[in-house]
Amino acid sequence: MQIIDRVGGGDAFAGALIFALLSKKNAKDALQFAVAASCLKQTIPGDFNLVSAEE
């Protein structure tokens, strides 16, 4: 993975964690989802995470 822009990585993590927990994922799966969302966000320039939950 090549980091393009680190801005928003923490926000992406927090948002994804909340989404996963509200979607009734267990703690381990919710954390894995949040880490993945944060990592993917860092490959996108700007403040928005432009990936879907499926990605």
C-alpha positions as CSV (number, residue, x, y, z in Angstrom):
1,M,0.0,0.0,0.0
2,Q,1.3,3.4,-0.9
3,I,0.2,6.3,1.4
4,I,-1.1,9.2,-0.6
5,D,-2.7,11.4,2.1
6,R,-2.8,10.7,5.8
7,V,-5.4,13.3,6.6
8,G,-8.7,11.7,7.7
9,G,-7.2,8.3,8.6
10,G,-8.3,8.6,12.2
11,D,-11.8,9.9,11.3
12,A,-12.2,7.0,8.8
13,F,-11.2,4.6,11.6
14,A,-13.7,6.1,14.1
15,G,-16.5,6.2,11.6
16,A,-15.9,2.7,10.4
17,L,-15.7,1.4,14.0
18,I,-19.0,3.0,14.9
19,F,-20.6,1.7,11.7
20,A,-19.4,-1.8,12.3
21,L,-20.5,-1.9,15.9
22,L,-24.0,-0.5,15.0
23,S,-24.1,-3.3,12.3
24,K,-23.8,-5.8,15.1
25,K,-20.3,-7.0,14.2
26,N,-18.3,-8.5,17.1
27,A,-15.4,-6.5,18.5
28,K,-12.7,-8.3,16.6
29,D,-14.4,-7.9,13.2
30,A,-15.3,-4.3,14.0
31,L,-11.7,-3.5,14.7
32,Q,-10.5,-5.2,11.6
33,F,-13.1,-3.3,9.5
34,A,-12.0,0.0,11.1
35,V,-8.3,-0.6,10.5
36,A,-9.0,-1.6,6.8
37,A,-11.1,1.6,6.3
38,S,-8.3,3.7,7.8
39,C,-5.7,2.1,5.6
40,L,-7.8,2.5,2.4
41,K,-8.5,6.1,3.3
42,Q,-4.8,6.8,3.3
43,T,-4.6,5.8,-0.4
44,I,-7.1,8.5,-1.4
45,P,-6.1,12.2,-1.5
46,G,-8.3,14.6,0.4
47,D,-10.6,14.4,3.4
48,F,-13.2,11.9,2.1
49,N,-13.1,8.1,2.2
50,L,-14.4,7.2,-1.2
51,V,-14.6,3.4,-0.7
52,S,-17.7,1.4,0.0
53,A,-18.2,-1.0,2.9
54,E,-17.8,-3.9,0.5
55,E,-14.3,-2.8,-0.5
